[in-house]
Amino acid sequence: MISLSLAEIASIVGGQQYDIPDAGRQVTGPVVTDSRAVRPGGLFVAFAGERVDGHDFAQGAVEAGAVAVLAARPVGVPAIVVDDVVAALGALARAVVDRLGTTVVGLTGSAGKTSTKDLIAQLLQRHGPTVWPEGNLNNEIGLPLTALRADAATRHLVLEMGARGVGHIRYLAELTPPRIGVVLNVGSAHIGEFGGREKIAEAKGELVEALPSAEHGGIAVLNADDPYVRAMAARTTARTVLFGESEDAAVRAENVRLTELGQPAFTLHTPSGCSDVTMRLYGEHHVSNALAAAAVAHELGMPVDEIATALSEAGTLSRWRMEVTERADGVTVVNDAYNANPESMRAALRALVAMGAAAKAKGGRTWAVLGEMAELGEESLAEHDAVGRLVVRLNVSKLVAVGGREAAWLDMGAKNEGSWGEESVHVSDARAAVDLLRSELRPGDVVLVKASRSVGLERVAAALLDDQGMVGAAGAEGGAATR
């Protein structure tokens, strides 16, 4: 973070200073919400969480080098006390972003946000210092924490913006006003909370509404292939740039195909020329993500050949998103267990089929180890049934549905579509899935593991890899912790 005195921070957040002997002391280190991540010169933000209260770790944070604590109550060590810690964190982020004047790229969508954010970051960092979120820090805590990592040298600030309701993205855009806004798609993720796809579109479109006008440099990067997203052009005064496979997209893909390993290849077309791309990532759904990243990079001045090279070299920066590992015995484990919705589930299954084509020709099998897609509301039964049916239609060799009611619906869909015998199996939990797979897997098999984050199916992938001594026990994903 840029250097700020405690007095400046107190003024920005409207807080009262407690036990601060020197209000002129500078905060020069990172702003963190986990006392274990404190570095000398940093600021510790104390949240009262459901399981732990960050205020209980305030003294330890100061002993570890924090200059002070941003807190909701006095804690016996140097502290700036505010009524609302979340709002104060956001105000601090806004002040820092305003002082820096860096180019802010905001990104939202129902699926693919994190993968696309990682691609944009890998492209833009070739043209200057770039800050982006680790994992999916995309809410009212994670987004300002990411913004506060920027400093005077930062040229690009890439921010992922999530929403669970109308107004959420508008709030995030107020904290870190973007000049470029990217909308990937409008799908069914969280449809149970929003109440319909139209409401999701309304929420996602808040990003383009927040952009400056075209005269002031605002750019809306929109998916031409998604009618809900394309329609958002009418909701912004920014200049619109379309990406996709549609003929009128300024940044588009032609000759899209998958390699024998299931990696997408295509010809990238931009207003300044075209170049071929072969990605290291897995699955055709990454083509759309790559086009969105290419559109941003092109608008910021990167030549098309450099964009194509960067896309071809880009890897996965975030955990449990199509992580592909081949065991010593020839079994391939695809860990895509970070999250799931109907769109991402279909994309992952098609990637599994592409990856398993060569393996099946040699006697290997494809396994889909799937769990619940959360927050689908009244659509949940139909969506889980449809995914189960798709497994059969794609000719995936084996379905292991893991969990309770929703998993039973996956299994039911497969059986109703024509699965028989042991092609589709319903098991109660991750441990049962691991036991089944350990007894059944053979060299050449490809195993996809995918479900919503709450299901914790990353434990299945970790156990399968640990059998070969390839990984340790699965740990919790880092994030905006309260300790």
Summary of the structure (lengths in Angstrom):
residues: 483
radius of gyration: 23.4
end to end distance: 20.8
largest distance: 73.4
contacts: 1844
relative contact order: 0.10
helix: 40%
strand: 20%
